[in-house]
């Protein structure tokens, strides 16, 4: 399986989007500081993910979420509405 995931920083509430084959391992990497891009915003919590059988589909979805404002805007609203502080 391949996953597209959305993390939220508990430090500043920013959102991070990525893709991986091992969701648990990747979340641990983000929270341990091994992922340099997110190391200053730790800790993170997983707020959303999608599973794909094909890696290309996961990568394509990640790109859409990162580069198409209306897509990520809609997803952020759905996530925000479902989160409780």
C-alpha positions in Angstrom: 0.0 0.0 0.0 1.0 3.6 -0.6 -0.3 6.4 1.5 -0.9 10.2 1.2 -1.0 11.7 4.6 -1.6 15.0 6.3 0.1 15.9 9.5 -0.7 18.9 11.8 2.0 20.5 13.9 1.1 20.6 17.5 3.5 23.5 17.9 2.1 26.0 15.3 -0.9 24.1 13.7 0.7 24.1 10.3 -0.2 21.3 7.9 2.3 19.0 6.1 1.4 16.7 3.2 3.5 13.7 2.2 3.4 10.2 0.8 4.9 6.9 2.1 4.7 3.2 2.0 5.0 2.9 5.8 2.7 5.4 7.5 3.7 4.5 11.1 7.4 4.6 10.4 7.1 7.9 8.6 5.2 9.5 11.4 7.9 8.4 13.8 10.5 10.0 11.5 8.7 13.3 11.5 8.3 13.3 15.3 11.9 12.3 16.0 13.4 15.0 13.8 14.7 12.7 11.1 12.6 14.6 8.4 14.6 17.8 8.2 11.8 19.9 6.6 9.5 19.3 9.5 12.0 19.0 12.4 11.4 22.5 13.7 7.6 22.1 13.9 7.5 18.9 16.1 5.4 17.2 17.4 3.0 16.2 14.7 -0.3 14.3 14.8 -1.7 12.4 11.8 -5.0 14.0 10.9 -5.8 12.4 7.6 -4.6 9.7 5.2 -5.6 8.0 1.9 -4.5 4.6 0.9 -3.6 3.6 -2.7 -2.6 0.3 -4.3 -0.3 2.1 -6.8 2.5 4.4 -5.9 1.9 6.6 -8.9 -1.6 7.3 -7.8 -0.4 8.3 -4.3 2.3 10.6 -5.8 -0.3 12.2 -8.2 -2.7 12.8 -5.3 0.1 14.4 -3.2 1.0 16.7 -6.0 -2.7 17.8 -6.5 -3.0 18.5 -2.8 0.2 20.5 -2.6 -0.2 22.5 -5.8 -3.9 23.0 -6.4 -5.2 25.5 -3.9 -8.8 24.6 -4.2 -8.2 20.9 -3.6 -6.1 21.4 -0.4 -8.4 24.2 0.7 -11.4 21.9 0.6 -9.5 19.1 2.4 -8.2 21.5 5.1 -11.8 22.7 5.7 -13.0 19.0 6.0 -10.1 18.2 8.4 -10.6 21.4 10.5 -14.3 20.7 10.9 -13.6 17.2 12.1 -10.8 18.1 14.6 -11.3 18.9 18.2 -8.7 20.7 20.2 
